[in-house]
Structures are given as structure tokens and as C-alpha cells.
């Protein structure tokens, strides 16, 4: 080995030894500084958000457990928690700061109806939508979807004392099932209970009231909404653990902003599978009343 090679090897080993002494906090702080500097130099959506000091998040205000107002009028819900995790990643907040609500200092919520989600995104009124948006091919022609952060499905809400505990129990019983009116509602229920008599209502609240009054034996409902109602009224309702007609909920961003999309995907992936999992798991437990399986170590499961 030449003297030059020896010196090179020595320098590399010294660098590795020195690097090992750097604390995790220092690495995180350094990375945050470099990322901000790079984003600002390159321009684009991330640069605009950092310069503004706030991320503009499109959402709703009337759909628990996703986005609704608490008694003080403050927006809460699972979508709101996802926005807080995103803002924490953008502005370098740790778990304690995010849990304490400091992310809200860096979010401006734009409350709009569901039919305004795509128009407001295309008009740059929002940077991103967190508003339980179902991924479809038609919508993907207009916006870019992030990784899904929840898999929704249809299930049945029942009185807590109902004799039925599974879809198998409910077949061939001639049951009446209420559901929110939709062109696909009857077919949807029949995919779960083939012989059901389907009655459609103009709102979810009305379909649940039909159950409460005894006019229906069950109510077709989203898994997430059913879980929320049971958590709030455990003595009144129960929900089947079976679901069908799965659909993906994802955030949406303006088409063609790849750097922004990549960043949001990293934040969501690490919330569901990495270091920020405690934040996602706590939100899931709060709004869906169930635990999320902890991410497996070793080989990344998402690569299978």
C-alpha cells in the first residue's frame, strides 16, 4: 500500500470515528438547516411554505372523526392530526411540540366543501388537502395523490344488544338496512347482505336515526364513522368488524410538483412506519378507538 493510500485510509477512518461522535440531535438540526436551505434555493412549493411560515391545508369541519369542531370551535379529527404531523416535519418540531399543538402555529386551515377540494388546489388556495379524499383514477388525472393514510370500507352499525355479530349471521333474515342515499347504495349493501331490504336516507344522521327508532335493523356506514359512534356511545351501538368495498384515503397536491409530493410521502410513510409512528398511533387510537400494529423491524414490509 502506498503512503498516499495509507493517508487516505487513515483520513477516512478518522472521519468515521468523528462522525460517530455527532449526536442524533445535532444530525437532525443540521439536516433541517440543509433541507430548508436547499428548498429555498430551488424554489417551488416547499420554499413558498417555509417563506410564508404556514402550510395552507384544505379540510372540512362537519365530519367526525375526520375533521370537525370541538366545543371551543377548534378543528379536531384524524385529518387535522395528519396536517399537524406534516407541519411538524416542515418546521422542525419534535414529538412533544407537535403533541402540545405547536404545529397549529404553522397551519392555516382552509375550510371548504368536498366539491371545492380539487378546484381550490388547482387555484393555489391550498397547498394540500387533508379531507378524507378517496383515491380514484378519474381524480388522479386532475391531482397527485400521496400515499394512502387510511383504508376505508363499508360495515354495519347495529344496536348494542343486537343478536347479530357477523355478516354470515345476517344472511337470509330479510333485514332492513338503512344507508345514506347514493346511486350505488343498494348494490353496496347487497354485496354484504344479499337479501337485505335497503332504505336510503338523505344524511348519515337520518340513517342512524332510523336505526335508533327501530325502523331499520342496521345502518350501512363507513368503518371509521362506525368506530367513532361506538366509541362515543358504547352502550347504544356496536359495529361489525367485517368491512367490504375497500377504498383508499389520501392527501392530494397540485399535479406536477414532484418535490412537494415526495416530501409529503416521506412524512406520511415515516408516520405510519418509522420514527414518527407514535404520533400516528396516538391519533388512530383517539379517533378510531383501536391500536395500529407496530411497524416490523428488519426487512421493510412495504417492499414485499
Phi and psi in degrees as a GROMACS rama.xvg file:
@    title "Ramachandran Plot"
@    xaxis  label "Phi"
@    yaxis  label "Psi"
@TYPE xy
-73.9504  163.792  UNK-2
-61.8962  -34.0878  UNK-3
-65.5912  -41.9605  UNK-4
-66.6829  -38.1158  UNK-5
-62.3792  -45.0753  UNK-6
-62.9525  -39.9624  UNK-7
-62.4679  -44.836  UNK-8
-63.5503  -40.5944  UNK-9
-63.2978  -43.458  UNK-10
-63.9387  -39.3261  UNK-11
-65.3641  -43.1221  UNK-12
-64.702  -38.5824  UNK-13
-63.4404  -40.6889  UNK-14
-63.2511  -42.5198  UNK-15
-64.8109  -41.0125  UNK-16
-64.2952  -41.606  UNK-17
-67.1908  -38.9249  UNK-18
-64.6894  -34.0059  UNK-19
-66.2518  -20.4123  UNK-20
-84.3431  -11.2959  UNK-21
-71.1202  133.611  UNK-22
-76.836  157.913  UNK-23
-58.8088  -37.686  UNK-24
-64.1322  -40.529  UNK-25
-66.3414  -40.7976  UNK-26
-61.4938  -45.4406  UNK-27
-62.0172  -43.7223  UNK-28
-64.8158  -42.2163  UNK-29
-64.2996  -43.6686  UNK-30
-61.9838  -42.6136  UNK-31
-60.6647  -44.2893  UNK-32
-62.1402  -46.1817  UNK-33
-64.8493  -40.6137  UNK-34
-64.1594  -42.6883  UNK-35
-63.6418  -44.3287  UNK-36
-61.778  -43.5446  UNK-37
-64.4546  -43.5668  UNK-38
-62.3393  -40.849  UNK-39
-71.0478  -33.9648  UNK-40
-69.498  -38.03  UNK-41
-79.3717  -20.8456  UNK-42
76.4753  -166.579  UNK-43
94.3142  -171.813  UNK-44
-61.1089  -44.8248  UNK-45
-62.4943  -42.6101  UNK-46
-59.6105  -43.3627  UNK-47
-60.7293  -42.8301  UNK-48
-65.6627  -45.2364  UNK-49
-64.5558  -40.5225  UNK-50
-65.7139  -37.8529  UNK-51
-71.4499  -31.1198  UNK-52
83.6114  3.54011  UNK-53
-147.149  146.57  UNK-54
-101.172  132.422  UNK-55
-89.1683  114.057  UNK-56
-113.906  119.034  UNK-57
-80.189  134.534  UNK-58
-159.45  -177.065  UNK-59
-114.877  -173.187  UNK-60
-142.78  8.37017  UNK-61
-132.312  18.4689  UNK-62
-129.629  80.4857  UNK-63
-68.2594  146.352  UNK-64
-93.6988  19.8967  UNK-65
-88.6202  -51.1621  UNK-66
-157.605  113.848  UNK-67
-159.458  171.861  UNK-68
-100.072  139.306  UNK-69
-83.0675  -172.845  UNK-70
-63.6896  -23.3856  UNK-71
-91.2418  0.0616775  UNK-72
88.7441  5.78953  UNK-73
-86.9183  139.415  UNK-74
-68.3757  131.368  UNK-75
-137.318  170.641  UNK-76
133.014  171.508  UNK-77
-65.494  -41.9361  UNK-78
-59.0228  -38.8911  UNK-79
-65.6894  -38.4134  UNK-80
-65.4708  -38.2817  UNK-81
-63.5815  -39.273  UNK-82
-64.5319  -37.9836  UNK-83
-66.0621  -38.5882  UNK-84
-65.1916  -41.3677  UNK-85
-61.5906  -47.4478  UNK-86
-62.5896  -37.3283  UNK-87
-60.2223  -41.4493  UNK-88
-66.5419  -39.3155  UNK-89
-65.5464  -39.4857  UNK-90
-111.514  18.756  UNK-91
68.8704  35.0568  UNK-92
-90.7273  145.538  UNK-93
-88.6059  177.938  UNK-94
-59.2267  -43.4386  UNK-95
-62.3566  -40.3801  UNK-96
-67.7774  -40.1723  UNK-97
-64.9978  -45.0811  UNK-98
-65.2122  -28.5052  UNK-99
-80.6048  -3.09931  UNK-100
90.531  9.39494  UNK-101
-67.159  -21.8885  UNK-102
-58.5379  -30.8769  UNK-103
-62.9419  -21.7322  UNK-104
-68.7762  -16.512  UNK-105
-115.745  18.6908  UNK-106
-127.438  134.567  UNK-107
-115.03  109.952  UNK-108
-80.3551  132.038  UNK-109
-109.126  103.584  UNK-110
-84.2016  121.731  UNK-111
-144.026  166.842  UNK-112
-73.5839  160.882  UNK-113
-61.6927  -30.6982  UNK-114
-76.0401  -5.28194  UNK-115
-97.5296  -3.02923  UNK-116
-57.6406  -52.2438  UNK-117
-73.2866  -46.6978  UNK-118
-56.939  -42.4469  UNK-119
-67.1792  -33.0295  UNK-120
-68.2223  -45.1571  UNK-121
-67.9159  -27.3759  UNK-122
-89.9342  6.46886  UNK-123
62.3336  25.7859  UNK-124
-77.9565  -19.8608  UNK-125
-137.271  156.495  UNK-126
-88.9586  -26.6935  UNK-127
-162.347  151.37  UNK-128
-109.572  124.791  UNK-129
-115.184  91.6291  UNK-130
-153.386  59.1777  UNK-131
26.427  61.9195  UNK-132
-91.4768  122.452  UNK-133
-76.2383  129.959  UNK-134
-75.1545  125.547  UNK-135
-136.818  157.218  UNK-136
-62.3721  -39.4031  UNK-137
-62.5846  -43.3571  UNK-138
-68.7307  -32.1791  UNK-139
-67.8567  -14.1695  UNK-140
-76.6944  -18.5417  UNK-141
-105.922  -32.83  UNK-142
-135.679  166.679  UNK-143
-100.22  131.07  UNK-144
-94.2021  144.519  UNK-145
-82.2125  -177.957  UNK-146
-56.9123  142.74  UNK-147
-67.1526  140.795  UNK-148
-113.854  3.82273  UNK-149
-162.337  144.353  UNK-150
-111.756  108.034  UNK-151
-84.7649  164.371  UNK-152
-164.494  173.703  UNK-153
-98.0422  139.965  UNK-154
-143.083  -171.849  UNK-155
-121.167  131.143  UNK-156
-93.0066  132.613  UNK-157
-130.833  158.733  UNK-158
-60.4091  146.911  UNK-159
-57.4804  -30.2215  UNK-160
-96.5451  13.1458  UNK-161
-62.3552  144.777  UNK-162
-74.9739  -13.938  UNK-163
-89.0695  137.233  UNK-164
-128.016  -5.26369  UNK-165
-154.333  164.402  UNK-166
-61.9867  -36.1532  UNK-167
-59.8253  -38.6739  UNK-168
-62.5027  -27.0785  UNK-169
-94.4023  -6.56212  UNK-170
-72.8084  142.272  UNK-171
69.8512  18.8759  UNK-172
-101.499  -5.62931  UNK-173
63.0858  37.6732  UNK-174
-76.9784  152.911  UNK-175
-100.257  125.821  UNK-176
-122.613  124.752  UNK-177
-88.9479  153.424  UNK-178
-161.998  155.727  UNK-179
-61.775  134.483  UNK-180
-61.1201  133.752  UNK-181
-164.188  150.686  UNK-182
-63.4657  -23.3358  UNK-183
-104.07  4.69639  UNK-184
-60.3026  -45.845  UNK-185
-66.1817  -45.0797  UNK-186
-62.7744  -37.613  UNK-187
-60.9418  -47.7666  UNK-188
-65.3464  -39.7252  UNK-189
-67.3949  -20.9838  UNK-190
-71.6697  -18.7554  UNK-191
-98.967  -47.6447  UNK-192
-129.152  100.344  UNK-193
-60.4722  -35.0595  UNK-194
-102.902  13.8797  UNK-195
-66.316  147.674  UNK-196
-89.8019  114.472  UNK-197
-97.2043  125.382  UNK-198
-116.679  127.927  UNK-199
-103.776  142.583  UNK-200
-127.521  160.993  UNK-201
-81.3455  -3.78283  UNK-202
-156.149  159.958  UNK-203
-62.844  -40.2295  UNK-204
-59.0311  -40.2796  UNK-205
-68.4339  -36.2364  UNK-206
-69.1317  -34.7309  UNK-207
-70.9849  -36.2174  UNK-208
-64.626  -33.5463  UNK-209
-63.3494  -36.1126  UNK-210
-67.59  -45.4405  UNK-211
-60.5737  -36.5519  UNK-212
-84.8946  -6.01947  UNK-213
86.9358  4.45019  UNK-214
-76.9663  -14.4997  UNK-215
-134.721  149.101  UNK-216
-84.4537  -23.2173  UNK-217
-158.817  164.878  UNK-218
-125.892  127.529  UNK-219
-72.4846  130.412  UNK-220
-154.806  156.127  UNK-221
-62.5111  144.794  UNK-222
-53.5963  -44.8231  UNK-223
-65.4942  -43.1044  UNK-224
-66.7928  -40.8818  UNK-225
-60.76  -43.8296  UNK-226
-61.5128  -39.2671  UNK-227
-66.4077  -44.7701  UNK-228
-63.8484  -39.7386  UNK-229
-65.8196  -40.3665  UNK-230
-63.1621  -35.9877  UNK-231
-81.2197  -25.9481  UNK-232
-137.03  63.9029  UNK-233
-64.2298  -22.811  UNK-234
-86.5341  -9.75849  UNK-235
-104.446  -37.7971  UNK-236
-127.414  159.99  UNK-237
-140.498  165.416  UNK-238
-133.413  142.238  UNK-239
-65.7392  141.887  UNK-240
-79.2016  -10.7038  UNK-241
-84.2413  141.835  UNK-242
-135.931  159.322  UNK-243
-145.561  176.001  UNK-244
54.785  56.9433  UNK-245
-61.2342  143.573  UNK-246
-145.53  148.635  UNK-247
-95.978  134.09  UNK-248
-101.388  131.221  UNK-249
-142.186  162  UNK-250
-79.8016  159.282  UNK-251
-127.788  143.796  UNK-252
-131.442  166.477  UNK-253
-65.8963  142.071  UNK-254
-65.8535  142.237  UNK-255
89.2934  -0.564329  UNK-256
-100.301  74.9462  UNK-257
-63.6639  -39.7687  UNK-258
-62.1351  -42.1528  UNK-259
-66.1804  -44.9428  UNK-260
-60.3996  -44.3747  UNK-261
-60.3135  -42.7318  UNK-262
-63.6977  -47.5357  UNK-263
-61.2419  -39.7808  UNK-264
-63.197  -38.9159  UNK-265
-62.2893  -45.1273  UNK-266
-60.2877  -47.2381  UNK-267
-67.0855  -41.4258  UNK-268
-62.2975  -44.4119  UNK-269
-73.9672  -22.6064  UNK-270
-71.5674  -35.5513  UNK-271
-89.0314  -25.3887  UNK-272
-132.425  -4.45836  UNK-273
-129.111  -144.806  UNK-274
-62.6993  -26.5498  UNK-275
-92.1996  11.1413  UNK-276
-54.3333  -38.354  UNK-277
-57.0041  -32.9205  UNK-278
-68.9692  -45.0827  UNK-279
-64.9045  -44.6707  UNK-280
-63.275  -39.2093  UNK-281
-65.6802  -42.5795  UNK-282
-64.0775  -40.8822  UNK-283
-62.315  -44.165  UNK-284
-64.6711  -40.9288  UNK-285
-63.7899  -44.5671  UNK-286
-103.003  -16.616  UNK-287
-118.926  -0.815569  UNK-288
55.1439  36.1676  UNK-289
-150.363  158.605  UNK-290
-90.4074  146.096  UNK-291
-94.5402  134.198  UNK-292
-57.635  136.732  UNK-293
-66.2492  143.863  UNK-294
-60.0795  139.166  UNK-295
-75.955  144.81  UNK-296
-89.9443  175.099  UNK-297
85.1586  -134.295  UNK-298
-64.7628  128.88  UNK-299
-61.6393  117.227  UNK-300
-60.1236  -30.5461  UNK-301
-69.8085  -10.8526  UNK-302
-88.7702  -6.81451  UNK-303
